[in-house]
Amino acid sequence: MNTKEFNTYEDKEQFVQGVFSNIAKHYDLMNTVLSFGQDYFWRKFAVKEMNIGPYQHVLDVACGTCVFTKEALRQEPTLTVEALDFNVEMLDQGRARMERADLLDQVNLVHGDAMALPYADNTFDAAMSGFAMRNVPDIKQVLSEMQRVVKPGGKVVVLELAKPSAFGFKQLYNFYFSYILPIIGKLSKDNSSYAWLPESLRRYPHQSEILEIWKSLGYEQATYHELTGGIVAVHEGVVPETTTNK
């Protein structure tokens, strides 16, 4: 597989925009197939880790097709959610999902940049993001922005693919991404988009390295949970009363 190189943040953003525009209509099906149906349970766990309460205001960063948003509203039906994404096609799919579920009155969909969230400090009770950090130009900047807009004491939770270390899972994972996924991409006639998935994971730091970024930003109680043998990791932290490492 050819390695895609980016000279600037803007280069990566433009490339990722194209990837998600291409796969928006079948993104959810792709996630379910690629995760062997485990993606629902991963999101369920991640939302529970936010410890959200009744009538709170939650931010879903890089919301995509709003599956994370829908799960949050399933767990706490009184929530209001700000669902932000930089890709219009993905937002359109998210809007359709919210409309079908009759949840549009509780969800505000916003076309915006995770690197520069269009909200004032201390706006939200909690924030979440699912399967987005591999695609952003600067992980630390996004986590800093999420920290900025969440009230002190609120939780930030991020679900992302990881690098499994459990014996058996690691070998199966590598085989799947190296041999099976390229075949799926060729069958779908969208090989470049599918090729980006293993490539983005290859570039993404190990979950223990990601945790160090959280700690460097001053998140309290920063930790992570490996799920399904470490195929994914859920990172979380509490926004401190004061932040000094932005």
C-alpha positions in Angstrom: 0.0 0.0 0.0 1.3 3.4 -0.8 1.9 5.7 2.2 0.1 8.9 2.0 2.2 11.9 3.0 0.9 15.2 4.3 3.0 18.4 4.2 0.6 20.5 6.2 -2.4 20.2 8.5 -4.6 21.5 5.6 -3.3 18.6 3.3 -4.5 16.0 5.8 -7.8 17.8 6.3 -8.5 18.0 2.6 -7.7 14.3 2.1 -9.8 13.1 5.0 -12.7 15.3 3.8 -12.6 13.4 0.5 -12.5 10.0 2.3 -15.6 10.7 4.4 -17.5 12.3 1.5 -16.9 9.0 -0.4 -18.0 6.7 2.4 -20.7 8.7 4.1 -23.7 6.7 2.7 -22.3 3.4 3.8 -20.2 4.5 6.8 -22.4 2.9 9.4 -22.6 -0.5 7.6 -18.9 -0.4 7.1 -18.3 0.2 10.9 -20.5 -2.7 11.8 -18.9 -5.1 9.3 -15.4 -4.1 10.2 -16.0 -4.4 14.0 -17.9 -7.7 13.6 -20.9 -5.9 15.2 -19.0 -4.8 18.3 -19.2 -1.1 17.6 -22.6 -0.8 19.4 -21.2 -2.2 22.6 -18.1 0.0 22.4 -20.2 3.2 22.1 -22.5 2.0 24.9 -19.5 1.6 27.2 -18.0 5.0 26.2 -21.3 6.9 26.9 -21.6 5.3 30.3 -18.2 6.5 31.2 -19.3 10.2 30.7 -21.6 9.9 33.8 -24.1 12.2 32.2 -27.2 13.3 34.2 -30.7 14.5 33.4 -31.1 17.6 31.2 -27.3 18.1 30.7 -25.8 19.6 27.6 -23.3 17.3 25.8 -21.0 17.9 22.8 -20.3 15.2 20.2 -17.1 16.2 18.4 -16.7 14.8 14.9 -20.2 13.3 15.3 -20.3 11.8 11.8 -23.6 10.1 11.3 -24.7 10.7 14.9 -24.6 7.1 16.1 -22.8 8.3 19.3 -25.3 11.1 19.7 -28.2 8.6 19.4 -26.6 6.3 22.0 -26.2 9.2 24.5 -29.9 10.1 24.0 -30.9 6.5 24.5 -29.1 6.3 27.8 -30.3 9.7 29.0 -33.4 10.8 27.0 -33.5 14.3 28.6 -30.1 15.4 27.1 -29.5 18.1 24.6 -26.6 17.4 22.2 -24.5 19.6 20.1 -23.3 17.4 17.2 -20.4 18.9 15.2 -18.6 17.6 12.1 -16.5 19.1 9.4 -18.0 16.9 6.6 -21.3 18.0 5.1 -22.1 14.6 3.7 -21.6 12.9 7.1 -23.8 15.6 8.8 -26.5 14.9 6.2 -26.5 11.3 7.2 -26.6 12.3 10.8 -29.5 14.6 10.3 -31.4 11.9 8.6 -30.8 9.5 11.5 -32.0 12.0 14.0 -35.0 12.8 12.0 -36.0 9.1 11.7 -35.6 8.7 15.5 -37.6 11.9 16.1 -34.7 13.5 18.0 -34.0 16.6 16.0 -35.6 18.8 18.7 -32.8 17.7 21.1 -29.9 17.8 18.7 -28.2 20.8 17.0 -26.1 19.7 14.1 -23.2 22.1 13.3 -20.7 22.2 10.4 -17.5 23.0 12.2 -13.9 22.3 12.9 -12.8 20.1 15.9 -9.5 22.0 15.9 -11.3 25.3 16.7 -14.6 24.6 18.4 -17.1 27.4 17.9 -18.1 27.6 21.5 -17.3 29.7 24.6 -15.4 28.3 27.5 -17.2 26.1 30.0 -20.3 25.6 27.7 -21.0 21.8 28.1 -21.4 19.4 30.9 -19.5 16.7 29.0 -18.0 15.9 25.6 -17.4 12.8 23.6 -15.9 11.7 20.3 -15.9 8.4 18.4 -13.4 7.1 15.8 -12.2 10.6 14.9 -8.8 11.2 16.5 -7.0 9.2 13.9 -8.3 11.7 11.3 -7.6 15.0 13.0 -4.5 17.1 12.1 -3.5 17.5 15.8 -4.8 15.3 18.6 -3.5 17.5 21.3 -5.2 20.6 19.9 -8.6 18.8 19.7 -8.3 17.4 23.2 -7.4 20.9 24.4 -10.4 22.4 22.7 -12.7 19.7 24.2 -11.3 20.5 27.6 -11.8 24.3 27.0 -15.5 24.0 26.2 -16.4 21.6 29.0 -17.2 22.9 32.5 -14.7 22.1 35.3 -15.6 18.7 36.7 -17.1 17.5 33.5 -15.8 14.4 31.7 -14.3 14.1 28.2 -14.5 10.6 26.7 -12.9 9.5 23.4 -13.5 6.1 21.7 -10.9 5.1 19.1 -9.3 2.1 17.4 -6.2 1.0 19.2 -3.2 -1.4 19.0 -4.2 -4.7 20.6 -1.5 -6.5 22.6 -3.6 -9.5 23.8 -2.3 -12.7 22.2 -4.5 -13.9 19.4 -6.3 -10.5 19.0 -3.1 -8.9 17.8 -2.4 -11.5 15.2 -6.0 -11.6 14.0 -6.1 -7.8 13.9 -3.0 -7.5 11.8 -4.1 -10.3 9.4 -7.5 -8.6 9.0 -6.2 -5.2 8.2 -3.3 -6.4 6.0 -5.2 -9.0 3.9 -9.0 -8.9 4.3 -9.6 -5.2 4.4 -7.9 -4.5 1.0 -10.1 -7.2 -0.6 -13.2 -5.5 0.8 -12.0 -2.2 -0.6 -11.5 -3.6 -4.1 -15.0 -5.2 -4.0 -16.5 -1.9 -3.0 -14.6 0.0 -5.8 -13.5 2.5 -3.1 -10.0 1.1 -2.4 -8.5 4.5 -1.4 -11.0 5.1 1.4 -10.6 1.6 2.8 -6.8 1.8 2.4 -6.8 4.9 4.6 -8.3 2.9 7.6 -5.2 0.7 8.2 -2.9 3.5 7.3 -4.5 5.9 9.8 -4.2 3.3 12.5 -0.6 2.6 11.6 0.2 6.3 12.1 -1.9 6.6 15.3 0.1 6.4 18.6 -0.4 3.5 21.0 -3.1 4.1 23.6 -0.5 4.5 26.3 1.1 7.4 24.3 -2.3 9.0 23.8 -2.8 8.9 27.6 0.3 10.9 28.0 -1.2 13.7 25.9 -4.2 13.7 28.2 -2.0 14.1 31.2 0.1 16.8 29.6 -3.1 18.9 29.2 -3.9 18.6 32.8 -6.9 16.3 32.7 -7.6 14.8 36.1 -8.2 11.1 36.6 -7.0 10.5 33.0 -7.1 6.8 32.1 -8.1 4.4 29.3 -9.9 1.1 29.0 -9.0 -1.5 26.4 -12.0 -3.3 24.9 -12.2 -6.5 22.9 -8.6 -7.5 23.5 -7.4 -3.9 22.9 -9.0 -3.5 19.4 -10.3 -0.2 20.7 -9.5 2.0 23.6 -11.8 4.4 25.5 -9.8 7.4 26.9 -11.3 9.6 29.5 -10.5 12.4 31.9 -12.1 15.1 34.1 -11.7 18.8 33.2 -9.8 20.5 36.1 -10.8 23.7 37.8 -7.8 25.5 36.2 -5.9 24.6 33.0 -2.3 25.7 32.4 -1.0 23.5 29.6 -3.0 24.6 26.6 
